[in-house]
Amino acid sequence: MVNVSLPSGSIFLVTQLSGTVNTGNASVTVNWATGDKFSPLLVGKRIVIAGTSHIIASYVSPAQVLIDQPIAAGALGEVYSIPLY
């Protein structure tokens, strides 16, 4: 998390969410580890995990989502991003 000081009246536009996640072998479950947590509003959005694009199929909790296709090789601390445009 980065703290930013903006002048009064400024608009701050967030264009993506990011952080790290943990995934399991041949699993569609994605568990939040660090960074921005998940929201039900993200269902249907693209999530890029370790450079591979997936679609968020279901929201479980702020710390867990399900994706459209299983991840072949699970890992801990994979970098993720969710473009918001």
C-alpha positions in Angstrom: 0.0 0.0 0.0 1.3 3.4 -0.9 0.2 6.6 0.8 -0.3 9.5 -1.5 -0.9 13.1 -0.6 -3.0 14.9 -3.2 -3.8 18.6 -3.4 -7.4 19.6 -2.4 -9.8 19.0 -5.2 -7.6 16.5 -7.0 -9.1 13.4 -8.6 -7.3 10.1 -8.1 -8.1 7.4 -10.6 -7.4 3.8 -9.8 -6.8 1.8 -13.1 -6.0 -1.6 -11.6 -5.9 -3.6 -8.4 -2.8 -5.6 -7.6 -1.0 -7.7 -5.1 -0.1 -11.4 -4.6 -2.2 -14.5 -4.4 -1.8 -18.2 -3.5 -3.1 -20.8 -5.9 -3.4 -24.6 -5.8 -2.4 -27.2 -8.4 -5.2 -27.7 -11.0 -7.5 -25.5 -8.9 -9.8 -22.6 -9.8 -9.5 -21.2 -6.2 -7.4 -18.0 -5.8 -6.6 -16.9 -2.3 -5.5 -13.3 -1.5 -2.1 -12.9 0.1 -1.2 -9.2 -0.1 -2.4 -6.0 -1.7 -5.9 -5.1 -2.8 -8.6 -7.5 -1.6 -11.4 -8.8 -3.8 -15.0 -7.4 -4.2 -18.2 -8.9 -5.6 -18.0 -6.2 -8.3 -15.0 -8.0 -9.8 -17.0 -11.0 -11.1 -16.6 -11.1 -14.9 -13.4 -9.0 -14.8 -10.0 -10.2 -16.1 -7.4 -11.2 -13.6 -3.8 -11.7 -14.6 -1.9 -14.1 -12.4 1.8 -14.6 -13.0 1.3 -13.3 -16.6 -1.6 -15.6 -17.5 -5.1 -14.1 -18.0 -8.2 -15.6 -16.4 -11.8 -14.4 -15.7 -13.1 -14.1 -12.2 -16.1 -16.4 -12.3 -17.3 -16.2 -8.7 -16.7 -14.1 -5.5 -16.4 -16.1 -2.3 -15.0 -13.5 0.1 -12.6 -10.5 0.3 -9.8 -13.0 0.4 -11.0 -15.5 -2.2 -12.4 -15.7 -5.7 -12.9 -18.5 -8.2 -11.6 -18.2 -11.8 -12.9 -19.7 -15.0 -10.0 -22.1 -15.7 -7.8 -24.2 -13.4 -4.3 -23.0 -12.8 -2.0 -25.9 -13.9 0.8 -25.3 -11.3 -0.2 -23.7 -8.0 2.2 -21.4 -6.2 2.5 -19.1 -3.2 2.9 -15.3 -3.6 2.1 -15.1 -7.3 1.7 -11.5 -8.6 -1.7 -10.6 -9.8 -3.4 -7.6 -11.4 -7.0 -6.8 -12.2 -7.4 -4.0 -14.9 -10.4 -1.8 -14.1 -10.9 -0.4 -17.6 
